[in-house]
Amino acid sequence: MAAGDDLSALLSKLSLEQYKSTFEDEEITEVSLLHSMGEEMLRESMVELGMKDAHVDVLAKALFSEEGDGEDELALEDNAGGDDDDGLALEDNDDDGLALEANEAPAPAPPASVAAAEPVTTAAPTVSAASKKAAERVKNQGNDALKNGQFADAAVLYGQAIGLDPTNAAYYSNRSSAYASLSQFEKALDDAKNAIRLKSDWAKAHLRHASALTGLRRHQEALDAYNAALQCEPSNAQIKALVAAASETALVEKELAADGFDWMAELNDRVAPTPFYERGLQLQDDAPMTIDYREALQEGLEAIGREEGRLVLRTPRGAAMVVNGIEGTNFEKIVCVGARTATTTAQQLKGATGPVAVKLWHMLSDWRDEGDDEDAIRERMIRRADAEHTRIRALSGCKHWLQLIADVAAEKEALIGSVPYPAIYLEHFPGQDLTELLTILQPPGARQAAKRANAAAANGADDDSDCSDDDHFDDDDEEEVDEEAVAEAWERAKAEYTPDKLGEELALIKEVALGTMRALKEAHGAGFRFEPDGSEGPFLGDVLFHKGRVKLVDTEPLGEYEEGDDQRFTAEPLVYSPVGEYLRAWWESTRLKIGMEMNTQHPDKRYAEVLSGYGALNWMLFKWEPERLQGDEIIRLLTHGAEQAAPHHDPTLEAHWEDFMNRAFVMLGPRRFDELKEISNLIQANEITGPDVVARSRYLMGREFEGLHSEYLKILKKAGVKLK
């Protein structure tokens, strides 16, 4: 090294920039001054200045080593990342003969999988024993850093080890691992190639090569590299497994090329959302318009499928799904449903035992023609996908909300062709919403009456001769209405609507209401809520029912509690939401259908008996005031009925309960007492049946405490808990 070199440049080259200020304080700015000290004095001086021993070795090697070869290897590459997925251990010592001795036979030619690269050196340099020893010390420090997740530090230390001994393939291999752990796969690839050039028959070097290529998504080349590793160790079961997995991934890559058609863009072109959206604005109700849009999208999807064959989307890791339907949309987001597909198990969506639902933010262009920048639109879609993903993760384990599919829970993109769309992957719940479960039939003349009322409200007068701007849409609807057919349908519905049918529909409403309230409570517990006035949902399409189960499928309307918000759990959002409005419209239609006057009992005892059993729905059907809609009380009302909804305050019973719990703690001990409290909490939350209370508490207390168990059940009965 030239004595007049600038010291700052040398320190940067050696990755020792942290000592620049130290040298500046000592007014040492040129290499020549350090060189004039001699190696022994330099080492002593640097230690006195606080330089680490390994760094002193690096500096002394650069200044006084007669071999200049390999200095270029000392420069620290930029940091990078990613997983080192070959799962092989670091080289902790040189007992496996990784270093090439001077008299060692030349290494065999590298396998064909190694692309041409600049050789590490034109000839293997002679490395002194002292340098090798120092290199091992630095390498071990690098191993410690790597194991502790300090990947950038590890890369620095391995680079310093390479500078001290550029003949050791293990140092390049380990630095390749560090770079891969920082996702700097190009640098990881370069180091892997150098390791192979130094020791071409070493399987681990080829595995590092394969890992870097995998990170770069060059999967076919990665497969070749894994096969090269297998040539080195043909009987290694771990490498055989890696080859098999790489074969599957390479097949995915080929299928991705075959599935390069962006059918989503084609569908957007064929079924533009703008007419549906504008129609919704005109009607001041986008619910029917989103249904029409969904149906049009489904028809378009089927047409494209007939023309192009299967319509595939994939996760970024290659897991594939053939899309066969669209179940929901809100103009910028659709819910695709499909079946898993794969020629190999690695391509399947793991964690899913049936159909998969994918929420896809598909509108990446200025579909409303508002002059929005397409990059800004895409960013907005990504933000919305991220936000919904975060909310669903926060609701993990809540049984009344859709859950992410376990093995792709972290994925937030879907590849259609080569185009990434923001997306999340969910369990598919094959439920129906209330519009599919309950029919609202209008009596004859109801449309005209509604039109007159709307026109009067819009104009502030009873005279409907001057109609609002939207009346021509009502006129269009009127032209399609056959009043005679409406009258016939109404009479037929009245005749067919039996007390049993009324009971079935009321039972359905009760189940949906209870499930929705429990979903709201789960969200409340996670820090989320709907707007109390119901303006942000739940919407009709958000609440699905299937075989006695209720799930809410969209978290986008949820907001987070903020400081100063009223954080009481309440049924207000459900009562005042579109779901509540629809149920009240159903009741009004049903009341007329069964011939029941307002604020009276039904004259037919059969209908009256059915209705008397569902007083627990009055809060919803008659739109109770907010102060009466305390959430836990509504759940209790739905679970136990009106007579159990609000048990009277009994100071004697409360004192008995407190005394009982004090004795139970002493008799049962802390562990069983905590289990008893858990049962009590489930009772309060209405999440356990009476028979389960009896069974679990009996098991908990056993024969040893039969008297205590009997006392426990008596207290619960007095408190109004139904145990049968």
ZIFEN-V7261 format. One record per helix or strand of 3 or more residues. SS is the DSSP state (helix for helix, strand for strand). FROM is the first residue (numbers start at 1). TO is the last residue. Records with the same first field share a line. If there is no record, write none. Layout:
# ZIFEN-V7261
SS->FROM-TO + FROM-TO
This chain:
# ZIFEN-V7261
helix->7-13 + 17-25 + 31-37 + 39-48 + 53-64 + 71-74 + 129-147 + 151-164 + 169-180 + 185-198 + 203-215 + 219-232 + 237-258 + 263-270 + 274-283 + 287-308 + 345-347 + 374-394 + 406-408 + 434-437 + 446-459 + 471-480 + 483-496 + 499-525 + 540-542 + 572-575 + 578-593 + 605-612 + 615-621 + 626-628 + 631-640 + 642-644 + 651-684 + 690-701 + 703-718
strand->312-314 + 320-329 + 333-341 + 356-361 + 413-416 + 419-427 + 543-546 + 549-552
